[in-house]
């Protein structure tokens, strides 16, 4: 739909525009303002989403910030505001492995009111924009071991979501069952624990793909330093 295409275009163009603008007005203070504005925009989407769920009478099974994209949003906002390295790494892997899938295969009824679609698509898009802004403009990079740190935190998320789902009857993280909309998860097992294992396996595979360029870069840099020391 129009909202989905607009959010995808925003995801592609906004980081490039921010890169050009920050190069033009390149003071450290200006870049800090941009980062904090992005963080506030992310938090504004999250607060509005929670308020809407409460106002429409949703209960703990759907109203809590317990989807992985909620956690990614908070991590990216904290990374933008505080220059928090772990927050950037969580946003990088969770955002580029998971959140971006929500833009292509959204787990939301497209018959919803336009403003709900706007909030869904642009909140997810802004997570990616924040990550790409930190990559392109702020020159942030995953540090050695980042993939495994994020995988451990992913397991913390899975355990937390399973506990909350058991307590509330919810489907946070889509760990109880697949969403009704067509998504990549439709190709996974109907057996719940195998389904969760497949989610973990896919996550680790995507993390490895996302970490590979930085691993290669680090290996080349280390090799270059070693050659320099022996020459």
C-alpha positions in Angstrom: 0.0 0.0 0.0 0.9 3.7 -0.2 1.9 3.9 3.5 4.3 0.9 3.1 5.9 2.3 0.0 6.3 5.7 1.6 8.0 4.2 4.7 10.4 2.2 2.5 11.3 5.3 0.5 11.8 7.2 3.8 14.0 4.4 5.0 16.2 4.7 2.0 16.3 8.5 1.5 16.4 9.8 5.1 19.9 8.5 6.0 21.3 9.9 2.8 19.7 13.3 3.4 20.9 13.3 7.0 24.4 12.4 5.8 24.5 15.3 3.3 23.0 17.8 5.8 25.5 16.8 8.6 28.4 17.1 6.1 27.1 20.6 5.3 26.6 21.7 8.9 29.3 19.5 10.3 29.7 20.7 13.8 29.7 18.2 16.6 26.9 20.1 18.3 24.7 19.9 15.2 25.3 16.2 14.8 24.3 15.7 18.5 21.1 17.6 17.9 20.2 15.4 14.9 20.9 12.2 16.9 18.8 13.4 19.8 16.0 14.5 17.6 15.9 11.0 16.0 15.9 9.5 19.5 13.0 11.7 20.6 11.0 10.9 17.5 11.5 7.2 18.2 10.3 7.6 21.7 7.3 9.8 20.6 6.2 6.9 18.3 6.5 4.4 21.2 4.6 6.6 23.7 1.8 7.3 21.1 1.6 3.6 20.4 1.2 2.6 24.0 -1.3 5.4 24.6 -3.4 4.2 21.7 -3.4 0.7 23.0 -4.5 1.8 26.4 -7.1 4.2 25.0 -8.6 1.4 22.9 -8.9 -0.9 25.9 -6.2 -3.4 25.0 -4.9 -5.4 27.9 -1.5 -6.8 29.0 -1.6 -9.5 26.2 -1.2 -6.9 23.5 -0.4 -3.5 25.1 3.1 -4.1 26.6 6.3 -3.1 24.8 7.4 -6.7 24.4 7.9 -7.2 20.7 11.5 -7.4 19.6 11.0 -4.2 17.6 10.0 -2.4 20.8 13.3 -3.5 22.4 15.2 -2.4 19.2 13.5 1.0 19.3 14.6 1.6 22.9 18.1 0.4 22.1 18.5 2.7 19.1 17.0 5.6 20.9 19.5 5.1 23.8 22.4 4.7 21.3 21.5 7.9 19.6 21.1 9.9 22.8 23.9 8.5 24.9 26.3 7.2 22.2 25.8 3.8 23.8 27.8 1.2 21.9 25.8 -1.9 23.0 22.6 -0.1 22.1 24.0 0.6 18.6 25.0 -3.1 18.2 21.5 -4.3 19.4 19.9 -1.9 17.0 22.2 -2.9 14.1 21.5 -6.6 14.4 17.9 -6.5 15.6 17.0 -3.7 13.3 18.6 -4.9 10.1 17.8 -8.6 10.7 14.3 -8.2 12.1 12.7 -4.8 12.0 13.3 -4.4 8.2 11.3 -7.6 7.7 8.3 -5.8 9.3 8.5 -3.2 6.5 8.4 -5.8 3.7 6.0 -8.3 5.4 4.1 -6.2 7.9 2.2 -8.1 10.7 -0.6 -5.6 10.7 -4.0 -5.5 9.0 -3.6 -3.1 6.1 -7.3 -2.3 6.5 -6.5 -0.3 9.7 -7.1 3.4 9.9 -4.4 5.4 8.0 -2.8 6.9 11.2 -2.3 3.4 12.7 -0.6 2.3 9.5 1.5 5.5 9.6 2.6 4.8 13.2 3.4 1.2 12.5 5.4 1.7 9.3 7.2 4.9 10.2 8.1 3.8 13.7 9.8 0.7 12.2 11.3 2.8 9.4 12.8 5.2 11.9 14.5 2.4 13.7 16.4 1.5 10.5 17.0 5.2 9.7 18.6 5.6 13.2 20.8 2.6 12.7 21.9 3.7 9.2 22.5 7.3 10.4 24.9 5.9 13.0 26.6 3.8 10.4 26.9 6.4 7.7 27.2 9.7 9.5 28.4 8.8 13.0 30.7 6.1 11.7 29.7 3.6 14.4 30.7 0.0 13.9 30.0 -3.3 15.6 33.0 -4.2 17.7 34.6 -7.6 18.0 32.3 -10.1 19.6 29.2 -7.9 18.8 27.3 -10.8 17.1 27.6 -13.0 20.2 26.7 -10.2 22.6 23.6 -9.5 20.6 22.7 -13.2 20.4 22.9 -13.5 24.2 20.6 -10.5 24.5 18.3 -12.0 22.0 18.0 -15.1 24.2 17.3 -12.8 27.1 14.5 -11.3 25.0 13.1 -14.7 24.0 13.1 -15.9 27.6 11.4 -12.6 28.7 8.8 -12.8 25.9 8.0 -16.5 26.7 7.4 -15.6 30.4 5.2 -12.6 29.5 3.3 -14.7 27.0 2.7 -17.4 29.6 1.5 -14.8 32.1 -0.7 -12.8 29.8 -1.7 -15.2 27.0 0.0 -12.9 24.6 1.9 -13.5 21.4 4.9 -11.2 21.9 7.7 -11.9 19.5 5.3 -14.2 17.6 6.6 -16.9 19.9 3.2 -18.4 20.7 2.0 -18.6 17.1 2.6 -17.0 13.7 0.9 -13.7 12.9 -2.3 -14.0 10.8 -0.7 -11.9 8.0 1.6 -13.6 5.5 5.2 -13.4 6.7 8.5 -15.3 6.5 7.4 -17.2 9.6 4.8 -19.1 7.5 7.6 -21.3 6.3 8.5 -22.5 9.8 7.4 -25.6 11.7 3.9 -26.0 13.2 5.5 -27.6 16.3 6.0 -24.8 18.8 9.5 -25.6 20.2 10.9 -26.5 16.8 9.4 -23.2 15.5 11.2 -21.3 18.3 14.4 -23.1 17.5 14.1 -22.2 13.9 13.6 -18.5 14.8 16.8 -18.7 16.9 18.6 -20.4 14.0 17.5 -17.8 11.5 18.4 -15.0 13.8 21.9 -16.3 14.3 22.3 -16.8 10.5 21.2 -13.3 9.8 23.5 -12.0 12.5 26.4 -13.8 10.9 25.7 -12.3 7.5 25.4 -8.8 9.0 28.6 -9.2 11.0 30.6 -10.7 8.1 31.8 -7.4 6.5 33.1 -6.1 9.8 34.8 -9.4 10.6 36.5 -9.4 7.2 37.5 -5.7 7.7 39.0 -6.5 11.1 40.9 -9.5 9.8 42.4 -7.4 7.0 43.3 -4.6 9.4 45.0 -7.1 11.8 46.8 -8.7 8.8 48.0 -5.3 7.7 49.3 -4.5 11.1 51.1 -7.8 11.4 52.8 -7.3 8.0 53.9 -3.8 9.1 55.4 -5.1 12.3 57.4 -7.8 10.4 58.6 -5.6 7.5 
